Amino acid sequence: MFADEGQRVFARQGWPTVDLVPIPLTENLRNTKQIAGTFSSLAPFQMHSRGQDGVPVRFVQCASEAAVEAADDAADALLDEGWPPESLALLTTYSRHPVQKERQAAGQDAYWATYWEDDDLFYGHVLGFKGLERPAVVLAINGFRHEERAREMLYVGLSRARDLLVVCGDLDLIRRVGGEAVVHRLTGAQAWRP
């Protein structure tokens, strides 16, 4: 069993009823070095990145209220570049994407079945995507419902991509919730206009 306290889906108290030996994982094997560097200052403890060198993180500067639209454009551009739909996820940090709302209206089982389908990208919210990953993630930083959880949500959103991360959002908001180190990494990322 593996757990990352920085990515608990629900706040839970207590301990397992069996004896377990805690072994801290000190190496990041999921993300490329470029992606891991973007969120490293947000991690609960420092991890050594063992990932491969990859492509630069892409950043789209936009207002929070325009982040979902910018993320849609970014996802379309990635599809045009040849990324297979099943390799992509578009995640939001505040309001769910309209496609996610539509798919959830058909029921949770039907919604989560779309995670495994290969005909369209997956639409989700960072809090529902903990523990999951995709080769490419487009993160729409469209605000935060609870500022006290914003740092955790930013960490989760930035860490879900294995190979390519595209961030759409406002640097002032990112600075307020994530700090100067995250902003420094994003301003050093590839500025992108899909």
C-alpha positions in Angstrom: 0.0 0.0 0.0 1.3 3.4 -0.9 0.1 6.8 0.3 1.0 10.4 -0.2 -0.2 12.6 2.7 0.0 15.6 0.4 -2.6 14.0 -1.8 -5.3 12.5 0.5 -8.7 12.5 -1.2 -10.5 12.8 2.1 -9.2 13.9 5.5 -9.1 10.7 7.6 -8.1 10.0 11.1 -6.7 6.8 12.6 -4.4 4.1 11.6 -4.7 0.7 9.8 -5.6 -2.2 12.0 -2.5 -4.1 10.8 1.1 -3.3 11.5 2.7 -1.5 8.6 6.2 -0.3 8.2 6.3 3.3 6.9 8.9 3.8 4.2 9.1 7.4 3.0 9.4 7.6 -0.8 12.2 10.0 -1.5 12.3 9.8 -5.3 9.9 11.0 -7.9 9.6 8.5 -10.7 6.4 9.8 -12.3 7.2 13.2 -13.8 9.9 14.5 -16.1 12.5 16.7 -14.4 10.9 19.8 -15.9 7.5 19.0 -14.5 8.9 17.9 -11.1 10.8 21.1 -10.8 7.6 23.1 -11.3 5.9 21.8 -8.2 8.9 20.8 -6.1 8.6 23.8 -3.7 5.0 22.7 -2.9 5.8 19.1 -2.0 5.4 18.1 1.7 9.1 17.1 1.7 11.8 17.3 -0.9 12.1 14.4 -3.3 14.9 13.6 -5.7 13.6 13.6 -9.3 14.6 10.4 -11.1 12.4 11.2 -14.1 13.8 11.7 -17.6 14.6 15.0 -19.2 11.5 16.1 -21.1 10.0 18.9 -23.0 9.5 22.3 -21.3 6.4 23.0 -19.3 4.1 25.3 -21.2 2.5 28.3 -19.6 -0.5 30.3 -20.9 -0.9 33.6 -19.0 -4.6 34.4 -18.6 -7.1 35.7 -16.1 -8.7 33.1 -13.8 -12.1 33.6 -15.5 -10.5 32.8 -18.9 -8.5 29.8 -17.8 -11.0 27.1 -18.9 -11.3 28.7 -22.3 -7.5 28.9 -22.6 -7.3 25.3 -21.5 -9.8 24.2 -24.1 -7.6 25.9 -26.8 -4.5 24.3 -25.3 -6.1 20.8 -25.3 -7.3 21.3 -29.0 -3.7 22.3 -29.9 -2.2 19.2 -28.3 -4.7 17.0 -30.2 -3.7 18.8 -33.4 0.0 18.1 -32.5 -0.9 14.4 -32.5 -1.4 13.7 -28.8 -3.9 10.8 -28.6 -7.1 11.8 -26.7 -6.7 9.1 -24.1 -3.3 10.6 -23.2 -4.8 13.9 -22.2 -6.6 15.3 -19.1 -8.0 18.8 -18.7 -8.2 19.6 -15.0 -9.7 22.6 -13.2 -9.1 24.0 -9.7 -12.5 25.7 -9.1 -15.6 25.3 -11.2 -15.8 22.0 -13.0 -15.5 22.1 -16.8 -18.9 22.1 -18.6 -18.0 18.8 -20.3 -17.3 17.3 -16.8 -20.6 18.5 -15.5 -22.4 17.1 -18.5 -20.7 13.7 -18.1 -21.4 13.6 -14.4 -25.1 14.2 -15.0 -25.2 10.7 -16.6 -24.0 9.3 -13.2 -20.6 8.7 -11.6 -20.1 5.2 -13.2 -20.6 6.6 -16.6 -18.4 9.6 -15.9 -15.5 7.5 -14.6 -15.9 5.2 -17.6 -14.7 8.1 -19.7 -11.3 7.9 -17.9 -10.7 4.6 -19.7 -12.1 5.5 -23.1 -9.9 6.5 -26.0 -12.2 8.7 -28.0 -11.9 11.9 -26.0 -9.7 13.5 -23.4 -10.7 13.2 -19.7 -12.2 16.2 -18.0 -11.8 16.4 -14.2 -11.2 18.5 -11.1 -7.9 18.3 -9.3 -9.5 17.0 -6.1 -11.0 14.1 -8.0 -7.8 13.3 -9.9 -5.5 12.7 -6.9 -3.5 9.5 -7.4 -4.3 9.5 -11.1 -2.1 10.6 -14.0 -1.9 11.2 -17.7 1.0 11.6 -20.1 -0.2 15.2 -20.8 -2.2 17.4 -18.5 -3.7 20.8 -19.2 -4.3 22.6 -15.9 -6.9 25.4 -15.8 -6.2 27.5 -12.7 -9.7 29.0 -12.6 -9.7 30.1 -9.0 -10.1 28.2 -5.7 -13.2 27.6 -3.6 -11.2 27.4 -0.4 -8.0 29.3 -0.2 -6.7 27.2 2.7 -6.6 24.2 0.3 -5.3 26.1 -2.7 -1.7 25.2 -2.2 -2.5 21.5 -1.9 -4.7 21.7 -5.0 -2.0 23.5 -7.0 0.5 20.8 -5.9 -1.9 18.0 -7.1 -2.7 19.8 -10.4 0.9 20.4 -11.3 2.0 16.9 -10.4 -0.5 14.8 -12.5 1.3 14.9 -15.9 4.1 12.5 -16.7 5.5 14.0 -19.9 3.9 17.3 -20.7 2.3 19.9 -18.4 0.4 22.9 -19.7 -0.6 25.5 -17.1 -3.3 28.1 -17.9 -3.7 30.8 -15.3 -2.9 34.1 -13.6 0.6 34.5 -12.2 -0.6 36.8 -9.4 -3.1 34.1 -8.1 -0.4 31.4 -8.5 2.1 33.6 -6.6 -0.5 34.2 -3.8 -1.2 30.5 -3.3 1.9 28.7 -4.5 4.7 31.2 -3.7 7.5 32.8 -5.7 9.3 29.5 -6.5 6.4 28.2 -8.5 6.0 31.6 -10.3 9.8 31.6 -11.1 9.5 28.1 -12.7 6.4 29.1 -14.7 8.0 32.3 -15.9 10.9 30.3 -17.0 8.6 27.8 -18.8 7.7 28.0 -22.4 5.2 30.9 -22.9 2.6 29.4 -25.2 -0.2 30.8 -27.3 -2.2 27.8 -28.6 
